[in-house]
């Protein structure tokens, strides 16, 4: 199919205004002085209408050229308050823009031609005014530097880059991403201070407000290695505006006074996960691999023993018993033998008290009880996997043992020093500490909102260790959700079929948190509803963190949606450009030739011809330079497999009714007021369970039998809350309101 013009000529003067002016004059004459054209007034009005329509048509064409030229230098102002950001259950709003087609590649090439450069650069007068402002500082420069539409020399916005990359399209639309595609995970690349955080704010705001009923709400978790106070305040403000203030949790290593508490190794599906989360932070390169395996083994021994003793593992206890495994061995041995026969431990203790220490092996000096217990275990073929593991650990010479776990102890020291120990190893029995304790199961059940600030600028090692432990915990929880669902273990009425809970996981600077724990999260987390949005600067950051090009490729290959802000590494830009097909553009070439006449009798001394040749050339749809020169707040987006969009984000506008705290101090005060101790605070409950009348009667009957069988306990009473019909009706009304 042919078009009217082979080449689209937009980089030229708006010559349409000339015929538009002529037509407007003709319309004016026809309407006001038809006699000058020998026309009857009624006919003159009709002709004036025709000329007016032609004038408007040509003026519109000319204005399009003018707007196009303006767009190449400055884009229209675009800002939004958080209240204006649209929220949908089907689509995710990402900004304004257009779908990139071959015509846009053609226009961009035209802009960088020798003829098009003058249209995308400011005028010479504009540049002279800017030079004058550099050399002078007076009332005149104050006027010329005003950012006002009435200023003829209005400065360009400080967005850097080349605005023409987005300005080549006048017809912008709201760009959205299908919610269903988020389960395929999203990667956001961009160098420092180009708009990644603002983009994250837009996405997080929608995630917090999505869903009117509690079962429709989504879990929102934001990992922030730097600990950005602005993002923390924004999440709090949006949670409050959405009526989810009580579901908002802050875990911040830099602000322990407002931070909730979290035991990174306290919840697991398999006990071996505890050792993996701790030893996984150690280096496994070269000779360190053997020490890493030793560390895993000893931590696993300690964790198994603690669980068997009825204690929840945490960093403090593991650090304590790794450094003093003798006491754990004796505690476990005493518990183990007392279950069989209490006389065994009494006899062993008596023998150890009377043993001559001079007769003990060198490694058992000052450890007679350990020697006796070890000897008893070996001579009587006592078999218990945990006891055997502890026994093998205490047989090591103390100096040798310290060398084996030397790489583990510095990490545990960092995780158990100062106020951080209170956050990572919470005391569940301390009712004086009102800071809440959370775990991923309770967060997912109540559709919580969690901000995690790891304060990596202060201590990158602790930040990486805690972040990776949280990722590992999430992977474990995702596996549990995939197999059993979120309501596993609840009564039948509450544990019935429910819609899968979506877990929106935002990871800023996620290369700082990268580890082997992150790979299964993006590999298999989608089946459990985990939707990862990862933000980083370059592709090399991921490879440098993991230390393996193959593993970094595995990570990158799991992100189905790609947002590319300005990057400065060509390899990162090629991650997008190499996924795009080549397109055909048109090139115009002017040819000119002159031929002398060879016939002396001919009247023509020479002949000349001039022509324009149009040829097709295949070029990439985008080149890395298009990405490395993007202005701030702009990005390319590759969505739905093959659709390339050019987007720009709205600037944050001030909202007078915004609940945004003015300072972190104000936020701290609000968070402290929000923290309060509730009944059954130690249980990660989804909701209160009120038993049915039949269950209540059964408990009352059992309680009566207990009072008869145990007269000493007759004073104890069991109070069962039985719902009446009014309570049920009131609960249904509340559900309808929600």
C-alpha positions as CSV (number, residue, x, y, z in Angstrom):
1,X,0.0,0.0,0.0
2,X,1.4,3.4,-1.0
3,X,1.2,6.6,1.0
4,X,0.8,10.1,-0.2
5,X,4.5,11.0,0.6
6,X,7.3,8.5,0.7
7,X,9.3,10.5,3.2
8,X,7.8,12.1,6.3
9,X,9.0,15.7,6.3
10,X,8.8,17.0,9.9
11,X,12.2,18.7,10.2
12,X,11.4,21.8,8.1
13,X,9.9,25.2,8.5
14,X,6.1,25.2,9.1
15,X,5.3,26.5,5.6
16,X,1.6,25.5,6.1
17,X,1.1,28.8,7.9
18,X,1.5,30.7,4.6
19,X,-1.5,29.2,2.8
20,X,-3.3,29.2,6.2
21,X,-2.8,33.0,6.3
22,X,-3.9,33.5,2.7
23,X,-7.0,31.4,3.2
24,X,-7.8,33.3,6.4
25,X,-7.5,36.6,4.5
26,X,-9.7,35.3,1.7
27,X,-12.3,34.2,4.3
28,X,-12.2,37.6,5.9
29,X,-12.7,39.4,2.6
30,X,-15.4,37.1,1.5
31,X,-17.3,37.6,4.7
32,X,-16.9,41.3,5.2
33,X,-16.6,42.7,1.7
34,X,-18.1,40.2,-0.8
35,X,-18.8,43.1,-3.2
36,X,-15.1,43.4,-3.8
37,X,-15.2,40.0,-5.3
38,X,-18.4,40.6,-7.1
39,X,-20.2,38.2,-4.9
40,X,-23.7,38.2,-3.3
41,X,-23.4,38.3,0.5
42,X,-25.0,34.9,1.0
43,X,-22.6,33.4,-1.4
44,X,-19.7,35.3,0.2
45,X,-20.5,33.7,3.6
46,X,-20.4,30.2,2.1
47,X,-17.1,30.9,0.4
48,X,-15.8,32.4,3.6
49,X,-16.7,29.2,5.4
50,X,-14.8,27.1,2.9
51,X,-11.7,29.3,3.1
52,X,-12.0,29.2,6.9
53,X,-12.0,25.4,6.9
54,X,-9.0,25.3,4.6
55,X,-7.2,27.9,6.8
56,X,-7.9,25.8,10.0
57,X,-6.8,22.6,8.2
58,X,-3.5,24.2,7.1
59,X,-2.9,25.9,10.5
60,X,-3.4,22.6,12.2
61,X,-0.8,21.0,10.0
62,X,1.6,23.9,10.7
63,X,1.0,23.8,14.4
64,X,1.8,20.0,14.4
65,X,5.2,20.9,12.9
66,X,5.8,23.6,15.6
67,X,4.8,21.3,18.4
68,X,7.1,18.6,17.0
69,X,10.0,21.0,17.0
70,X,9.2,22.1,20.6
71,X,8.9,18.5,21.7
72,X,12.4,17.8,20.5
73,X,13.8,20.4,23.0
74,X,11.3,20.3,25.8
75,X,8.5,17.9,26.7
76,X,5.2,19.0,28.2
77,X,5.1,19.2,32.0
78,X,3.9,16.0,33.5
79,X,3.3,15.6,37.3
80,X,1.0,13.5,39.6
81,X,0.2,13.4,43.2
82,X,0.0,10.0,44.8
83,X,-3.8,10.2,44.9
84,X,-3.9,10.7,41.1
85,X,-1.9,7.5,40.4
86,X,-4.5,5.1,38.9
87,X,-5.0,1.8,40.6
88,X,-6.4,-1.3,38.8
89,X,-6.7,-4.9,39.5
90,X,-5.9,-5.8,35.9
91,X,-3.2,-3.3,34.9
92,X,-0.1,-1.6,36.4
93,X,0.3,2.0,35.5
94,X,3.9,2.9,34.6
95,X,3.6,6.4,33.0
96,X,2.9,8.1,29.7
97,X,4.5,7.1,26.4
98,X,4.1,5.3,23.1
99,X,4.8,2.0,21.5
100,X,8.0,2.2,19.6
101,X,7.6,1.4,15.9
102,X,10.0,1.6,12.9
103,X,8.7,5.1,12.1
104,X,10.2,6.3,15.4
105,X,13.5,4.8,14.5
106,X,13.2,6.7,11.2
107,X,12.4,10.0,13.0
108,X,15.3,9.5,15.4
109,X,17.8,9.0,12.5
110,X,16.4,12.2,10.9
111,X,17.0,14.2,14.0
112,X,20.6,13.2,14.1
113,X,21.2,14.1,10.4
114,X,23.1,17.2,9.5
115,X,19.8,18.9,8.5
116,X,17.9,17.8,11.6
117,X,20.4,18.9,14.3
118,X,19.4,22.5,14.2
119,X,15.8,21.6,15.1
120,X,16.7,19.6,18.2
121,X,19.2,22.1,19.6
122,X,18.3,25.5,21.3
123,X,18.6,28.6,19.2
124,X,21.8,30.7,19.2
125,X,20.0,33.5,21.1
126,X,19.0,31.0,23.8
127,X,22.6,29.8,24.1
128,X,23.8,33.4,24.4
129,X,21.3,34.1,27.2
130,X,22.6,31.0,29.1
131,X,26.2,32.2,28.6
132,X,25.3,35.7,30.0
133,X,23.8,34.0,33.1
134,X,27.1,32.2,33.7
135,X,29.1,35.4,33.6
136,X,26.6,37.7,35.5
137,X,24.4,37.5,38.5
138,X,21.9,40.4,38.6
139,X,18.2,41.2,38.3
140,X,18.2,40.5,34.6
141,X,19.6,36.9,35.0
142,X,17.0,36.4,37.7
143,X,14.3,37.1,35.2
144,X,15.8,35.1,32.3
145,X,16.3,32.1,34.6
146,X,12.6,32.0,35.7
147,X,11.0,28.6,35.0
148,X,7.8,30.2,33.6
149,X,5.9,29.7,30.4
150,X,5.9,33.5,30.0
151,X,9.6,33.6,29.9
152,X,10.8,33.6,26.3
153,X,14.2,32.3,27.4
154,X,12.9,29.7,29.9
155,X,15.7,27.3,30.9
156,X,15.4,23.7,29.8
157,X,14.5,21.3,32.6
158,X,17.5,19.7,34.4
159,X,16.8,16.2,33.0
160,X,20.0,15.9,31.0
161,X,20.1,13.5,28.1
162,X,18.5,14.0,24.7
163,X,14.8,15.0,25.0
164,X,14.3,14.2,21.3
165,X,14.4,10.5,22.0
166,X,10.9,10.8,23.5
167,X,9.9,14.0,21.7
168,X,9.6,12.3,18.3
169,X,6.0,11.2,19.2
170,X,3.3,13.8,19.9
171,X,0.5,11.4,20.7
172,X,1.2,9.9,24.2
173,X,-1.0,7.4,25.9
174,X,-1.1,6.0,29.4
175,X,1.3,3.0,29.4
176,X,0.2,0.0,31.5
177,X,1.6,-3.5,32.2
178,X,-0.8,-6.4,32.6
179,X,-1.0,-7.6,36.2
180,X,-0.9,-11.2,35.0
181,X,2.6,-10.7,33.5
182,X,4.1,-9.6,36.8
183,X,4.4,-13.2,38.0
184,X,7.2,-13.5,35.3
185,X,9.2,-11.0,37.4
186,X,10.5,-7.6,36.3
187,X,14.0,-6.1,36.1
188,X,14.7,-2.4,36.2
189,X,18.1,-1.1,35.1
190,X,19.3,2.4,35.5
191,X,22.4,4.3,36.7
192,X,22.4,6.4,39.8
193,X,19.8,9.2,40.2
194,X,17.9,8.6,36.9
195,X,14.4,7.8,38.4
196,X,14.5,4.2,39.6
197,X,13.3,5.2,43.1
198,X,10.5,7.3,41.7
199,X,9.5,4.4,39.5
200,X,9.5,2.2,42.6
201,X,7.3,4.7,44.4
202,X,4.7,4.5,41.6
203,X,4.6,0.7,41.6
204,X,4.6,0.4,45.4
205,X,1.8,2.9,45.7
206,X,-0.4,0.9,43.4
207,X,0.5,-2.4,45.1
208,X,-0.5,-0.9,48.5
209,X,-3.9,0.4,47.3
210,X,-4.9,-2.6,45.2
211,X,-7.7,-4.6,46.6
212,X,-10.7,-3.4,48.5
213,X,-11.5,-6.5,50.6
214,X,-8.8,-8.1,52.8
215,X,-8.8,-11.3,50.6
216,X,-8.1,-9.1,47.5
217,X,-5.2,-7.2,49.1
218,X,-1.6,-8.0,48.2
219,X,1.6,-8.4,50.3
220,X,4.1,-5.6,49.6
221,X,7.7,-6.0,50.7
222,X,10.4,-3.5,49.8
223,X,14.1,-4.4,50.3
224,X,16.3,-1.3,50.5
225,X,20.0,-1.9,51.2
226,X,20.7,1.8,51.5
227,X,17.8,2.5,53.9
228,X,16.2,5.4,52.0
229,X,14.2,7.5,54.4
230,X,12.0,9.0,51.7
231,X,10.8,5.6,50.5
232,X,10.1,4.6,54.1
233,X,8.0,7.7,54.6
234,X,6.2,7.2,51.3
235,X,5.3,3.6,52.1
236,X,4.0,4.7,55.6
237,X,1.9,7.5,54.1
238,X,0.3,5.2,51.5
239,X,-0.4,2.5,54.0
240,X,-2.1,5.1,56.2
241,X,-4.1,6.5,53.3
242,X,-5.2,3.0,52.3
243,X,-6.3,2.2,55.8
244,X,-3.6,-0.4,56.2
245,X,-1.5,1.4,58.9
246,X,-1.8,-1.6,61.3
247,X,-0.5,-3.9,58.6
248,X,2.7,-1.8,58.1
249,X,6.0,-3.1,59.5
250,X,9.4,-1.5,59.4
251,X,12.6,-3.5,59.8
252,X,15.5,-1.1,59.7
253,X,19.0,-1.9,60.9
254,X,19.8,1.8,61.0
255,X,16.8,2.8,63.2
256,X,16.4,0.1,65.8
257,X,14.0,2.3,67.9
258,X,11.2,2.0,65.3
259,X,12.2,-1.3,63.8
260,X,10.2,-4.5,64.2
261,X,12.1,-7.6,65.2
262,X,12.8,-10.6,63.0
263,X,14.4,-13.9,63.6
264,X,16.0,-14.8,60.2
265,X,16.7,-18.4,61.2
266,X,13.7,-19.0,63.5
267,X,11.3,-20.4,60.9
268,X,12.1,-23.3,58.5
269,X,10.6,-26.3,56.8
270,X,13.7,-28.4,57.2
271,X,16.2,-27.9,60.1
272,X,19.1,-27.9,57.7
273,X,17.9,-24.6,56.3
274,X,19.3,-22.8,59.4
275,X,22.8,-23.9,58.7
276,X,22.4,-23.0,55.0
277,X,21.2,-19.5,55.7
278,X,24.2,-18.8,58.0
279,X,27.0,-20.6,56.2
280,X,25.7,-19.3,52.8
281,X,27.2,-15.9,53.6
282,X,30.7,-17.3,53.8
283,X,33.0,-17.4,50.9
284,X,33.2,-20.7,49.1
285,X,36.0,-19.9,46.7
286,X,39.2,-21.9,46.7
287,X,40.4,-23.2,50.0
288,X,37.5,-21.5,51.8
289,X,35.1,-24.1,50.5
290,X,36.2,-26.7,53.0
291,X,35.9,-24.2,55.9
292,X,32.4,-23.3,54.7
293,X,31.4,-27.0,54.8
294,X,32.8,-27.4,58.3
295,X,30.8,-24.3,59.4
296,X,27.6,-25.7,57.9
297,X,28.1,-28.9,59.7
298,X,28.7,-27.4,63.1
299,X,25.8,-24.9,62.8
300,X,23.6,-27.7,61.7
301,X,24.6,-29.7,64.8
302,X,23.8,-26.8,67.0
303,X,20.5,-26.0,65.4
304,X,19.3,-29.6,65.6
305,X,20.1,-29.8,69.2
306,X,18.4,-26.5,70.0
307,X,15.2,-27.6,68.3
308,X,15.3,-31.0,70.1
309,X,15.6,-29.1,73.4
310,X,12.5,-27.1,72.5
311,X,14.4,-23.8,71.8
312,X,14.0,-21.6,68.7
313,X,17.3,-21.1,67.0
314,X,18.6,-17.5,66.6
315,X,21.9,-15.9,65.9
316,X,22.8,-15.3,69.6
317,X,22.3,-18.9,70.6
318,X,24.1,-20.3,67.6
319,X,27.0,-17.9,68.2
320,X,27.1,-18.9,71.9
321,X,27.1,-22.6,71.3
322,X,29.5,-22.6,68.3
323,X,32.0,-20.9,70.7
324,X,31.1,-23.1,73.6
325,X,29.7,-26.3,72.2
326,X,30.6,-28.2,75.4
327,X,27.6,-26.8,77.4
328,X,25.2,-27.7,74.6
329,X,26.6,-31.2,74.5
330,X,26.1,-31.6,78.2
331,X,22.6,-30.1,78.2
332,X,21.5,-32.3,75.4
333,X,23.1,-35.4,76.9
334,X,21.4,-34.8,80.2
335,X,18.0,-34.4,78.5
336,X,18.6,-37.5,76.4
337,X,19.7,-39.8,79.2
338,X,17.0,-38.5,81.6
339,X,14.3,-39.6,79.1
340,X,15.7,-43.1,79.3
341,X,16.7,-43.3,83.0
342,X,17.5,-40.5,85.3
343,X,20.0,-42.6,87.2
344,X,22.3,-42.7,84.2
345,X,23.1,-39.0,84.4
346,X,23.5,-39.1,88.1
347,X,26.0,-41.9,87.9
348,X,27.9,-40.2,85.1
349,X,28.1,-37.0,87.1
350,X,29.3,-38.9,90.1
351,X,32.0,-40.7,88.2
352,X,33.2,-37.4,86.6
353,X,33.4,-35.8,90.0
354,X,35.8,-38.5,91.3
355,X,37.9,-38.9,88.1
356,X,41.6,-38.1,88.3
357,X,42.2,-35.3,85.7
358,X,45.8,-36.3,85.3
359,X,44.7,-39.5,83.7
360,X,42.6,-37.7,81.1
361,X,43.8,-37.2,77.5
362,X,45.4,-33.8,76.7
363,X,42.3,-32.6,74.8
364,X,40.0,-33.5,77.7
365,X,41.9,-31.7,80.4
366,X,39.4,-29.7,82.6
367,X,36.6,-31.5,80.8
368,X,36.1,-34.7,82.9
369,X,32.3,-34.9,82.5
370,X,32.5,-34.6,78.7
371,X,35.2,-37.4,78.7
372,X,33.0,-39.7,80.8
373,X,29.9,-39.1,78.8
374,X,31.8,-39.6,75.5
375,X,33.2,-42.9,76.9
376,X,29.8,-44.1,78.0
377,X,28.3,-43.4,74.6
378,X,31.1,-45.3,72.7
379,X,31.2,-48.2,75.1
380,X,27.4,-48.7,75.3
381,X,26.7,-48.1,71.6
382,X,24.3,-45.3,72.3
383,X,22.9,-44.1,69.0
384,X,21.3,-40.8,68.5
385,X,22.2,-38.7,65.4
386,X,22.2,-35.4,67.3
387,X,24.1,-36.8,70.3
388,X,26.6,-38.4,68.0
389,X,27.1,-35.1,66.1
390,X,27.7,-33.2,69.3
391,X,30.0,-35.9,70.6
392,X,32.1,-35.7,67.5
393,X,32.3,-31.9,67.8
394,X,33.5,-31.9,71.4
395,X,36.2,-34.5,70.6
396,X,38.1,-31.9,68.6
397,X,40.9,-30.1,70.3
398,X,39.7,-26.6,71.2
399,X,42.5,-24.9,69.3
400,X,41.8,-26.9,66.2
401,X,38.1,-26.4,66.5
402,X,38.5,-22.6,66.7
403,X,40.6,-22.7,63.5
404,X,37.9,-24.6,61.6
405,X,35.1,-22.2,62.5
406,X,37.4,-19.1,62.3
407,X,35.6,-17.8,59.2
408,X,32.2,-18.2,60.8
409,X,32.8,-16.4,64.1
410,X,33.4,-12.9,62.6
411,X,30.1,-13.1,60.8
412,X,28.2,-14.2,64.0
413,X,29.9,-11.4,66.0
414,X,28.6,-8.8,63.6
415,X,25.1,-10.3,63.8
416,X,25.1,-10.4,67.5
417,X,26.7,-7.1,68.5
418,X,24.9,-4.1,69.9
419,X,21.3,-3.2,69.2
420,X,21.2,-5.4,66.1
421,X,21.2,-8.5,68.3
422,X,17.8,-7.4,69.7
423,X,16.4,-7.1,66.2
424,X,17.8,-10.4,64.8
425,X,17.5,-12.5,67.9
426,X,14.3,-11.3,69.6
427,X,13.5,-12.3,73.1
428,X,10.0,-13.8,72.7
429,X,9.4,-13.8,76.5
430,X,10.2,-10.1,77.0
431,X,6.8,-8.4,77.3
432,X,8.4,-5.1,78.1
433,X,9.6,-4.7,74.5
434,X,6.6,-3.5,72.5
435,X,8.3,-3.7,69.1
436,X,6.5,-6.4,67.1
437,X,8.0,-9.6,66.0
438,X,7.1,-10.7,62.5
439,X,7.7,-13.7,60.3
440,X,6.8,-14.2,56.6
441,X,3.9,-16.6,57.4
442,X,2.1,-14.0,59.6
443,X,2.9,-11.2,57.1
444,X,1.4,-13.2,54.2
445,X,-1.7,-14.2,56.1
446,X,-2.5,-10.6,57.1
447,X,-1.5,-9.2,53.7
448,X,1.2,-7.0,55.4
449,X,3.3,-4.2,54.1
450,X,7.0,-4.4,55.1
451,X,9.8,-2.0,54.5
452,X,13.2,-3.5,55.1
453,X,16.1,-1.1,55.4
454,X,19.5,-2.9,55.7
455,X,21.8,0.1,56.2
456,X,24.4,-1.3,53.8
457,X,26.3,1.9,53.8
458,X,27.2,1.3,57.5
459,X,28.0,-2.4,57.2
460,X,27.6,-4.2,53.9
461,X,28.4,-7.6,55.4
462,X,25.6,-7.5,57.9
463,X,23.2,-6.1,55.3
464,X,24.0,-8.9,52.8
465,X,23.8,-11.6,55.5
466,X,20.4,-10.4,56.8
467,X,19.1,-9.8,53.3
468,X,20.1,-13.2,52.0
469,X,18.7,-14.9,55.1
470,X,15.4,-13.2,54.5
471,X,15.5,-14.4,50.9
472,X,16.2,-17.9,52.0
473,X,13.3,-17.7,54.5
474,X,11.1,-16.4,51.7
475,X,12.1,-19.3,49.4
476,X,11.3,-21.7,52.2
477,X,7.9,-20.0,52.8
478,X,7.2,-20.0,49.0
479,X,7.8,-23.8,48.9
480,X,5.4,-24.2,51.8
481,X,2.8,-22.1,50.1
482,X,3.2,-24.0,46.8
483,X,2.6,-27.3,48.5
484,X,0.0,-26.5,51.2
485,X,-1.3,-23.0,50.7
486,X,-1.4,-20.2,53.1
487,X,-4.3,-21.6,55.3
488,X,-2.6,-25.0,55.9
489,X,-3.2,-26.0,59.6
490,X,-6.2,-23.7,60.1
491,X,-9.7,-25.0,60.9
492,X,-11.7,-26.2,57.9
493,X,-13.9,-23.1,57.7
494,X,-10.8,-20.8,57.6
495,X,-8.6,-23.2,55.7
496,X,-10.9,-23.8,52.7
497,X,-10.0,-22.8,49.2
498,X,-8.9,-19.2,48.9
499,X,-7.4,-17.1,46.2
500,X,-3.6,-17.2,46.0
501,X,-2.0,-14.4,47.9
502,X,0.2,-12.2,45.6
503,X,3.5,-11.3,47.2
504,X,5.0,-8.2,45.6
505,X,8.7,-8.2,46.3
506,X,10.6,-5.0,45.4
507,X,14.4,-5.3,45.7
508,X,16.3,-2.0,45.3
509,X,20.0,-2.4,44.5
510,X,19.3,-6.1,44.5
511,X,22.9,-6.8,43.4
512,X,23.9,-6.0,46.9
513,X,21.6,-8.7,48.2
514,X,22.4,-11.3,45.5
515,X,23.3,-14.7,46.6
516,X,22.5,-18.3,45.8
517,X,19.3,-17.9,47.8
518,X,17.9,-15.4,45.3
519,X,18.1,-17.7,42.3
520,X,15.5,-20.3,43.4
521,X,13.3,-17.4,44.5
522,X,12.9,-16.1,41.0
523,X,13.2,-19.5,39.4
524,X,10.3,-21.1,41.3
525,X,8.7,-18.4,43.4
526,X,6.1,-17.5,40.8
527,X,4.2,-20.7,41.5
528,X,3.7,-19.5,45.1
529,X,2.6,-16.0,44.0
530,X,5.9,-14.3,44.5
531,X,6.3,-11.4,42.0
532,X,9.8,-9.9,42.1
533,X,10.6,-6.4,40.8
534,X,14.4,-6.0,41.0
535,X,16.2,-2.7,40.6
536,X,19.9,-2.5,39.8
537,X,22.5,-0.3,37.9
538,X,24.4,-2.5,35.6
539,X,24.5,-6.1,34.4
540,X,28.1,-6.3,35.6
541,X,26.9,-5.6,39.2
542,X,25.0,-8.9,39.2
543,X,27.9,-10.9,37.7
544,X,30.4,-9.3,40.2
545,X,28.2,-10.2,43.1
546,X,27.5,-13.8,42.1
547,X,31.0,-14.4,40.8
548,X,29.8,-16.5,37.9
549,X,28.7,-15.4,34.4
550,X,26.6,-18.5,34.1
551,X,24.7,-17.8,37.3
552,X,24.2,-14.2,36.4
553,X,22.8,-15.2,33.1
554,X,20.5,-17.6,34.9
555,X,19.2,-14.7,37.0
556,X,18.8,-12.3,34.1
557,X,17.0,-14.9,32.1
558,X,14.2,-15.2,34.7
559,X,13.0,-11.6,34.2
560,X,10.3,-11.5,31.6
561,X,9.7,-7.8,31.7
562,X,12.5,-5.3,31.3
563,X,12.6,-1.5,32.1
564,X,15.8,0.2,31.0
565,X,16.5,3.7,32.3
566,X,19.7,5.5,31.4
567,X,22.7,3.2,31.8
568,X,26.3,3.9,31.2
569,X,27.5,0.4,30.5
570,X,27.1,-0.6,26.8
571,X,26.7,-4.3,27.8
572,X,23.7,-3.4,30.0
573,X,22.1,-1.5,27.1
574,X,22.7,-4.4,24.8
575,X,20.6,-6.5,27.1
576,X,17.7,-4.7,25.6
577,X,18.9,-3.8,22.1
578,X,19.9,-7.3,21.2
579,X,16.4,-8.6,21.9
580,X,15.0,-6.3,19.2
581,X,14.7,-7.0,15.5
582,X,16.2,-4.9,12.7
583,X,14.0,-2.4,10.9
584,X,14.1,-0.7,7.5
585,X,14.5,3.0,7.2
586,X,14.6,5.4,4.2
587,X,17.6,7.5,3.3
588,X,17.4,10.4,0.8
589,X,20.4,11.1,-1.4
590,X,20.6,14.2,-3.6
591,X,22.5,13.6,-6.9
592,X,23.8,16.2,-9.3
593,X,25.6,15.7,-12.6
594,X,26.9,17.8,-15.5
595,X,27.9,16.6,-19.0
596,X,29.8,18.7,-21.5
597,X,28.7,18.6,-25.1
598,X,31.2,16.9,-27.5
599,X,29.6,18.4,-30.6
600,X,31.1,21.8,-31.4
601,X,28.2,22.6,-33.8
602,X,25.6,21.9,-31.0
603,X,23.9,24.9,-29.5
604,X,24.1,23.3,-26.0
605,X,27.5,23.6,-24.4
606,X,26.6,21.2,-21.5
607,X,23.7,19.4,-19.9
608,X,23.0,19.0,-16.2
609,X,20.5,17.0,-14.1
610,X,19.7,17.0,-10.4
611,X,17.7,14.3,-8.6
612,X,16.8,12.8,-5.3
613,X,17.3,9.1,-4.7
614,X,15.5,7.3,-1.9
615,X,17.0,4.0,-0.7
616,X,16.2,1.5,2.0
617,X,18.7,0.6,4.7
618,X,18.4,-2.0,7.5
619,X,19.4,-0.7,10.9
620,X,18.8,-1.9,14.5
621,X,15.5,-0.7,16.0
622,X,17.6,0.7,18.9
623,X,21.3,1.2,19.5
624,X,23.0,1.4,22.9
625,X,23.6,5.1,22.4
626,X,19.8,5.7,22.5
627,X,19.7,4.2,26.0
628,X,22.9,5.8,27.4
629,X,21.5,9.3,26.4
630,X,18.1,9.0,27.9
631,X,17.0,11.9,30.1
632,X,16.1,11.4,33.7
633,X,12.8,9.8,34.4
634,X,12.5,8.2,31.0
635,X,12.9,4.5,30.1
636,X,12.4,1.9,27.5
637,X,10.1,-1.0,28.5
638,X,10.1,-4.4,26.9
639,X,6.8,-6.0,27.9
640,X,4.7,-9.0,26.9
641,X,7.6,-10.6,25.2
642,X,8.2,-8.3,22.2
643,X,6.4,-5.0,22.7
644,X,8.8,-2.1,23.1
645,X,7.4,1.0,24.8
646,X,9.0,4.4,25.4
647,X,7.8,5.8,28.7
648,X,8.3,8.8,30.9
649,X,7.3,8.9,34.6
650,X,5.2,11.7,36.2
651,X,7.1,14.1,38.5
652,X,5.9,14.0,42.1
653,X,3.4,16.8,42.8
654,X,2.7,18.2,46.2
655,X,-0.6,17.1,47.8
656,X,-1.8,19.3,50.6
657,X,-3.8,16.4,52.1
658,X,-0.9,13.9,51.8
659,X,-0.2,11.9,54.9
660,X,3.6,12.0,54.2
661,X,5.5,12.6,57.4
662,X,7.7,15.7,57.3
663,X,10.7,14.1,58.9
664,X,11.9,10.8,60.0
665,X,11.5,12.0,63.6
666,X,7.8,12.5,63.1
667,X,7.6,9.0,61.5
668,X,9.4,7.6,64.5
669,X,6.9,9.1,66.9
670,X,4.0,7.8,64.8
671,X,5.4,4.3,64.6
672,X,6.0,4.1,68.4
673,X,2.4,5.1,69.0
674,X,1.3,2.4,66.6
675,X,3.3,-0.3,68.4
676,X,1.3,-2.0,71.2
677,X,1.2,-5.4,72.8
678,X,-1.9,-7.5,72.0
679,X,-3.1,-10.8,73.5
680,X,-1.4,-13.9,72.1
681,X,1.3,-11.6,70.7
682,X,3.6,-14.6,70.2
683,X,1.3,-16.4,67.8
684,X,1.3,-15.5,64.0
685,X,-2.5,-15.5,63.8
686,X,-4.4,-14.8,60.7
687,X,-7.6,-13.9,62.5
688,X,-9.4,-14.7,65.7
689,X,-10.9,-18.2,65.7
690,X,-14.2,-18.5,67.5
691,X,-15.2,-22.2,68.0
692,X,-18.6,-23.5,67.1
693,X,-21.1,-24.4,69.8
694,X,-20.4,-28.1,69.4
695,X,-16.6,-27.6,69.9
696,X,-17.3,-25.4,72.9
697,X,-19.5,-27.9,74.5
698,X,-16.9,-30.6,74.0
699,X,-14.2,-28.5,75.7
700,X,-16.6,-27.8,78.6
701,X,-17.2,-31.5,79.0
702,X,-13.5,-32.2,78.9
703,X,-12.9,-29.4,81.5
704,X,-15.5,-30.9,83.8
705,X,-13.8,-34.3,83.6
706,X,-10.4,-32.7,84.4
707,X,-11.8,-31.1,87.5
708,X,-13.2,-34.4,88.7
709,X,-10.0,-36.4,87.9
710,X,-7.7,-33.6,89.3
711,X,-9.3,-32.1,92.4
712,X,-6.2,-29.9,92.9
713,X,-7.1,-28.0,89.7
714,X,-10.7,-27.5,90.7
715,X,-10.2,-23.7,90.9
716,X,-9.2,-23.5,87.2
717,X,-12.1,-22.5,84.9
718,X,-12.2,-22.8,81.1
719,X,-14.0,-19.9,79.5
720,X,-15.1,-20.6,75.9
721,X,-16.4,-17.7,73.8
722,X,-19.4,-19.1,71.9
723,X,-20.8,-17.0,69.2
724,X,-24.5,-16.1,69.3
725,X,-26.6,-15.3,66.3
726,X,-26.2,-11.5,66.8
727,X,-22.4,-11.9,66.7
728,X,-22.7,-13.8,63.4
729,X,-25.0,-11.2,61.8
730,X,-22.7,-8.4,63.0
731,X,-19.6,-10.2,61.5
732,X,-21.4,-10.7,58.2
733,X,-22.3,-7.0,58.1
734,X,-18.7,-6.0,58.7
735,X,-17.6,-8.3,55.8
736,X,-20.1,-6.7,53.5
737,X,-18.8,-3.2,54.5
738,X,-15.3,-4.3,53.6
